[in-house]
Amino acid sequence: MNENNNKENQLNIELSEEVAEGIYSNLAIISHSQSEFVTDFIKVMPGMPKAKVKSRILMTPEHAKRLMLALEDNIQKYEATHGRIKDLGPGPQGGIPMNFGGPAAEA
């Protein structure tokens, strides 16, 4: 009986090739209302004053908290294996990486 119950509780998740490629992001902007959290994932390029939102994820506050807890757990596991992740702290423009820590671009 327990084996049948486990089969009923399984979720079959499909991952298309396009989605499996992923989208690179080096900036996330999070906002929220009473009913949802909105996370915009952005790719900022050096020397480019404009950046586009590459993906937007909306979720309930409960799912946002589950995501936070899952990230905390995974970061702890990562650091246990690979060492502490360097915290760069706030930078210029409230932490938006405009020059990627290198010299300013010149034409």
PyMOL commands that place a pseudoatom at each C-alpha (Angstrom):
pseudoatom trace, name=CA, resn=MET, resi=1, chain=A, elem=C, hetatm=0, pos=[0.000, 0.000, 0.000]
pseudoatom trace, name=CA, resn=ASN, resi=2, chain=A, elem=C, hetatm=0, pos=[2.818, 2.418, 0.862]
pseudoatom trace, name=CA, resn=GLU, resi=3, chain=A, elem=C, hetatm=0, pos=[4.442, 1.826, -2.569]
pseudoatom trace, name=CA, resn=ASN, resi=4, chain=A, elem=C, hetatm=0, pos=[1.197, 2.775, -4.358]
pseudoatom trace, name=CA, resn=ASN, resi=5, chain=A, elem=C, hetatm=0, pos=[0.903, 5.877, -2.176]
pseudoatom trace, name=CA, resn=ASN, resi=6, chain=A, elem=C, hetatm=0, pos=[4.455, 6.957, -3.135]
pseudoatom trace, name=CA, resn=LYS, resi=7, chain=A, elem=C, hetatm=0, pos=[3.636, 6.568, -6.849]
pseudoatom trace, name=CA, resn=GLU, resi=8, chain=A, elem=C, hetatm=0, pos=[0.563, 8.768, -6.442]
pseudoatom trace, name=CA, resn=ASN, resi=9, chain=A, elem=C, hetatm=0, pos=[2.646, 11.484, -4.727]
pseudoatom trace, name=CA, resn=GLN, resi=10, chain=A, elem=C, hetatm=0, pos=[5.365, 11.571, -7.409]
pseudoatom trace, name=CA, resn=LEU, resi=11, chain=A, elem=C, hetatm=0, pos=[5.590, 14.584, -9.690]
pseudoatom trace, name=CA, resn=ASN, resi=12, chain=A, elem=C, hetatm=0, pos=[6.830, 14.101, -13.236]
pseudoatom trace, name=CA, resn=ILE, resi=13, chain=A, elem=C, hetatm=0, pos=[8.786, 17.234, -14.220]
pseudoatom trace, name=CA, resn=GLU, resi=14, chain=A, elem=C, hetatm=0, pos=[9.620, 17.831, -17.878]
pseudoatom trace, name=CA, resn=LEU, resi=15, chain=A, elem=C, hetatm=0, pos=[12.636, 19.952, -18.858]
pseudoatom trace, name=CA, resn=SER, resi=16, chain=A, elem=C, hetatm=0, pos=[12.758, 21.102, -22.478]
pseudoatom trace, name=CA, resn=GLU, resi=17, chain=A, elem=C, hetatm=0, pos=[16.124, 21.530, -24.234]
pseudoatom trace, name=CA, resn=GLU, resi=18, chain=A, elem=C, hetatm=0, pos=[15.595, 25.285, -24.488]
pseudoatom trace, name=CA, resn=VAL, resi=19, chain=A, elem=C, hetatm=0, pos=[14.916, 25.697, -20.768]
pseudoatom trace, name=CA, resn=ALA, resi=20, chain=A, elem=C, hetatm=0, pos=[17.729, 23.267, -19.881]
pseudoatom trace, name=CA, resn=GLU, resi=21, chain=A, elem=C, hetatm=0, pos=[20.229, 25.651, -21.507]
pseudoatom trace, name=CA, resn=GLY, resi=22, chain=A, elem=C, hetatm=0, pos=[19.456, 28.172, -18.770]
pseudoatom trace, name=CA, resn=ILE, resi=23, chain=A, elem=C, hetatm=0, pos=[19.690, 31.949, -18.760]
pseudoatom trace, name=CA, resn=TYR, resi=24, chain=A, elem=C, hetatm=0, pos=[22.721, 33.676, -17.258]
pseudoatom trace, name=CA, resn=SER, resi=25, chain=A, elem=C, hetatm=0, pos=[22.009, 36.412, -14.727]
pseudoatom trace, name=CA, resn=ASN, resi=26, chain=A, elem=C, hetatm=0, pos=[24.383, 38.482, -12.612]
pseudoatom trace, name=CA, resn=LEU, resi=27, chain=A, elem=C, hetatm=0, pos=[21.754, 40.754, -11.066]
pseudoatom trace, name=CA, resn=ALA, resi=28, chain=A, elem=C, hetatm=0, pos=[18.406, 40.021, -9.455]
pseudoatom trace, name=CA, resn=ILE, resi=29, chain=A, elem=C, hetatm=0, pos=[15.890, 42.653, -8.399]
pseudoatom trace, name=CA, resn=ILE, resi=30, chain=A, elem=C, hetatm=0, pos=[13.195, 41.508, -5.997]
pseudoatom trace, name=CA, resn=SER, resi=31, chain=A, elem=C, hetatm=0, pos=[9.968, 43.352, -5.226]
pseudoatom trace, name=CA, resn=HIS, resi=32, chain=A, elem=C, hetatm=0, pos=[6.781, 42.241, -3.538]
pseudoatom trace, name=CA, resn=SER, resi=33, chain=A, elem=C, hetatm=0, pos=[3.162, 43.030, -2.830]
pseudoatom trace, name=CA, resn=GLN, resi=34, chain=A, elem=C, hetatm=0, pos=[0.923, 41.531, -0.191]
pseudoatom trace, name=CA, resn=SER, resi=35, chain=A, elem=C, hetatm=0, pos=[0.134, 38.571, -2.427]
pseudoatom trace, name=CA, resn=GLU, resi=36, chain=A, elem=C, hetatm=0, pos=[3.271, 37.894, -4.507]
pseudoatom trace, name=CA, resn=PHE, resi=37, chain=A, elem=C, hetatm=0, pos=[7.026, 38.208, -4.858]
pseudoatom trace, name=CA, resn=VAL, resi=38, chain=A, elem=C, hetatm=0, pos=[8.461, 39.259, -8.215]
pseudoatom trace, name=CA, resn=THR, resi=39, chain=A, elem=C, hetatm=0, pos=[12.085, 38.467, -9.071]
pseudoatom trace, name=CA, resn=ASP, resi=40, chain=A, elem=C, hetatm=0, pos=[13.604, 39.950, -12.216]
pseudoatom trace, name=CA, resn=PHE, resi=41, chain=A, elem=C, hetatm=0, pos=[16.815, 38.285, -13.403]
pseudoatom trace, name=CA, resn=ILE, resi=42, chain=A, elem=C, hetatm=0, pos=[19.054, 40.615, -15.406]
pseudoatom trace, name=CA, resn=LYS, resi=43, chain=A, elem=C, hetatm=0, pos=[22.322, 40.261, -17.305]
pseudoatom trace, name=CA, resn=VAL, resi=44, chain=A, elem=C, hetatm=0, pos=[24.506, 43.359, -16.892]
pseudoatom trace, name=CA, resn=MET, resi=45, chain=A, elem=C, hetatm=0, pos=[27.430, 43.683, -19.306]
pseudoatom trace, name=CA, resn=PRO, resi=46, chain=A, elem=C, hetatm=0, pos=[30.559, 45.781, -18.694]
pseudoatom trace, name=CA, resn=GLY, resi=47, chain=A, elem=C, hetatm=0, pos=[30.495, 49.207, -20.299]
pseudoatom trace, name=CA, resn=MET, resi=48, chain=A, elem=C, hetatm=0, pos=[26.830, 48.920, -21.203]
pseudoatom trace, name=CA, resn=PRO, resi=49, chain=A, elem=C, hetatm=0, pos=[24.583, 51.464, -19.460]
pseudoatom trace, name=CA, resn=LYS, resi=50, chain=A, elem=C, hetatm=0, pos=[21.437, 49.506, -20.368]
pseudoatom trace, name=CA, resn=ALA, resi=51, chain=A, elem=C, hetatm=0, pos=[20.500, 45.980, -19.342]
pseudoatom trace, name=CA, resn=LYS, resi=52, chain=A, elem=C, hetatm=0, pos=[17.482, 43.824, -20.140]
pseudoatom trace, name=CA, resn=VAL, resi=53, chain=A, elem=C, hetatm=0, pos=[15.419, 41.663, -17.845]
pseudoatom trace, name=CA, resn=LYS, resi=54, chain=A, elem=C, hetatm=0, pos=[16.088, 38.123, -19.102]
pseudoatom trace, name=CA, resn=SER, resi=55, chain=A, elem=C, hetatm=0, pos=[13.497, 36.372, -16.936]
pseudoatom trace, name=CA, resn=ARG, resi=56, chain=A, elem=C, hetatm=0, pos=[10.781, 37.289, -14.448]
pseudoatom trace, name=CA, resn=ILE, resi=57, chain=A, elem=C, hetatm=0, pos=[9.559, 34.825, -11.813]
pseudoatom trace, name=CA, resn=LEU, resi=58, chain=A, elem=C, hetatm=0, pos=[6.401, 35.436, -9.771]
pseudoatom trace, name=CA, resn=MET, resi=59, chain=A, elem=C, hetatm=0, pos=[5.586, 33.413, -6.672]
pseudoatom trace, name=CA, resn=THR, resi=60, chain=A, elem=C, hetatm=0, pos=[3.473, 33.478, -3.554]
pseudoatom trace, name=CA, resn=PRO, resi=61, chain=A, elem=C, hetatm=0, pos=[5.080, 34.632, -0.277]
pseudoatom trace, name=CA, resn=GLU, resi=62, chain=A, elem=C, hetatm=0, pos=[4.986, 31.021, 0.958]
pseudoatom trace, name=CA, resn=HIS, resi=63, chain=A, elem=C, hetatm=0, pos=[6.881, 29.770, -2.106]
pseudoatom trace, name=CA, resn=ALA, resi=64, chain=A, elem=C, hetatm=0, pos=[9.354, 32.672, -1.857]
pseudoatom trace, name=CA, resn=LYS, resi=65, chain=A, elem=C, hetatm=0, pos=[10.139, 31.599, 1.708]
pseudoatom trace, name=CA, resn=ARG, resi=66, chain=A, elem=C, hetatm=0, pos=[10.554, 27.963, 0.598]
pseudoatom trace, name=CA, resn=LEU, resi=67, chain=A, elem=C, hetatm=0, pos=[12.970, 29.160, -2.087]
pseudoatom trace, name=CA, resn=MET, resi=68, chain=A, elem=C, hetatm=0, pos=[14.929, 31.184, 0.479]
pseudoatom trace, name=CA, resn=LEU, resi=69, chain=A, elem=C, hetatm=0, pos=[15.227, 28.158, 2.776]
pseudoatom trace, name=CA, resn=ALA, resi=70, chain=A, elem=C, hetatm=0, pos=[16.260, 25.918, -0.131]
pseudoatom trace, name=CA, resn=LEU, resi=71, chain=A, elem=C, hetatm=0, pos=[18.930, 28.447, -1.190]
pseudoatom trace, name=CA, resn=GLU, resi=72, chain=A, elem=C, hetatm=0, pos=[20.238, 28.696, 2.388]
pseudoatom trace, name=CA, resn=ASP, resi=73, chain=A, elem=C, hetatm=0, pos=[20.465, 24.895, 2.597]
pseudoatom trace, name=CA, resn=ASN, resi=74, chain=A, elem=C, hetatm=0, pos=[22.240, 24.618, -0.759]
pseudoatom trace, name=CA, resn=ILE, resi=75, chain=A, elem=C, hetatm=0, pos=[24.676, 27.440, 0.052]
pseudoatom trace, name=CA, resn=GLN, resi=76, chain=A, elem=C, hetatm=0, pos=[25.587, 25.714, 3.335]
pseudoatom trace, name=CA, resn=LYS, resi=77, chain=A, elem=C, hetatm=0, pos=[26.216, 22.464, 1.437]
pseudoatom trace, name=CA, resn=TYR, resi=78, chain=A, elem=C, hetatm=0, pos=[28.254, 24.275, -1.234]
pseudoatom trace, name=CA, resn=GLU, resi=79, chain=A, elem=C, hetatm=0, pos=[30.410, 26.060, 1.354]
pseudoatom trace, name=CA, resn=ALA, resi=80, chain=A, elem=C, hetatm=0, pos=[30.975, 22.818, 3.285]
pseudoatom trace, name=CA, resn=THR, resi=81, chain=A, elem=C, hetatm=0, pos=[32.463, 21.340, 0.109]
pseudoatom trace, name=CA, resn=HIS, resi=82, chain=A, elem=C, hetatm=0, pos=[34.093, 24.325, -1.617]
pseudoatom trace, name=CA, resn=GLY, resi=83, chain=A, elem=C, hetatm=0, pos=[34.739, 26.855, 1.150]
pseudoatom trace, name=CA, resn=ARG, resi=84, chain=A, elem=C, hetatm=0, pos=[33.082, 30.103, 2.094]
pseudoatom trace, name=CA, resn=ILE, resi=85, chain=A, elem=C, hetatm=0, pos=[31.630, 32.228, -0.701]
pseudoatom trace, name=CA, resn=LYS, resi=86, chain=A, elem=C, hetatm=0, pos=[33.165, 35.686, -0.622]
pseudoatom trace, name=CA, resn=ASP, resi=87, chain=A, elem=C, hetatm=0, pos=[30.657, 38.376, 0.358]
pseudoatom trace, name=CA, resn=LEU, resi=88, chain=A, elem=C, hetatm=0, pos=[31.493, 41.415, -1.758]
pseudoatom trace, name=CA, resn=GLY, resi=89, chain=A, elem=C, hetatm=0, pos=[29.099, 43.654, 0.167]
pseudoatom trace, name=CA, resn=PRO, resi=90, chain=A, elem=C, hetatm=0, pos=[27.332, 46.661, -1.293]
pseudoatom trace, name=CA, resn=GLY, resi=91, chain=A, elem=C, hetatm=0, pos=[29.068, 48.362, -4.171]
pseudoatom trace, name=CA, resn=PRO, resi=92, chain=A, elem=C, hetatm=0, pos=[28.410, 51.369, -6.403]
pseudoatom trace, name=CA, resn=GLN, resi=93, chain=A, elem=C, hetatm=0, pos=[24.792, 52.033, -7.358]
pseudoatom trace, name=CA, resn=GLY, resi=94, chain=A, elem=C, hetatm=0, pos=[23.548, 49.891, -4.472]
pseudoatom trace, name=CA, resn=GLY, resi=95, chain=A, elem=C, hetatm=0, pos=[25.534, 46.814, -5.485]
pseudoatom trace, name=CA, resn=ILE, resi=96, chain=A, elem=C, hetatm=0, pos=[24.840, 46.809, -9.231]
pseudoatom trace, name=CA, resn=PRO, resi=97, chain=A, elem=C, hetatm=0, pos=[28.022, 45.509, -10.919]
pseudoatom trace, name=CA, resn=MET, resi=98, chain=A, elem=C, hetatm=0, pos=[28.770, 48.243, -13.444]
pseudoatom trace, name=CA, resn=ASN, resi=99, chain=A, elem=C, hetatm=0, pos=[32.501, 47.626, -14.006]
pseudoatom trace, name=CA, resn=PHE, resi=100, chain=A, elem=C, hetatm=0, pos=[32.879, 44.014, -12.816]
pseudoatom trace, name=CA, resn=GLY, resi=101, chain=A, elem=C, hetatm=0, pos=[35.797, 45.036, -10.579]
pseudoatom trace, name=CA, resn=GLY, resi=102, chain=A, elem=C, hetatm=0, pos=[38.124, 45.852, -13.483]
pseudoatom trace, name=CA, resn=PRO, resi=103, chain=A, elem=C, hetatm=0, pos=[39.232, 49.068, -15.127]
pseudoatom trace, name=CA, resn=ALA, resi=104, chain=A, elem=C, hetatm=0, pos=[36.683, 51.214, -16.931]
pseudoatom trace, name=CA, resn=ALA, resi=105, chain=A, elem=C, hetatm=0, pos=[36.281, 50.410, -20.603]
pseudoatom trace, name=CA, resn=GLU, resi=106, chain=A, elem=C, hetatm=0, pos=[37.911, 52.745, -23.112]
pseudoatom trace, name=CA, resn=ALA, resi=107, chain=A, elem=C, hetatm=0, pos=[37.221, 53.171, -26.821]
for i in range(1, 107): cmd.bond("trace and resi %d" % i, "trace and resi %d" % (i + 1))
show_as sticks, trace
zoom trace
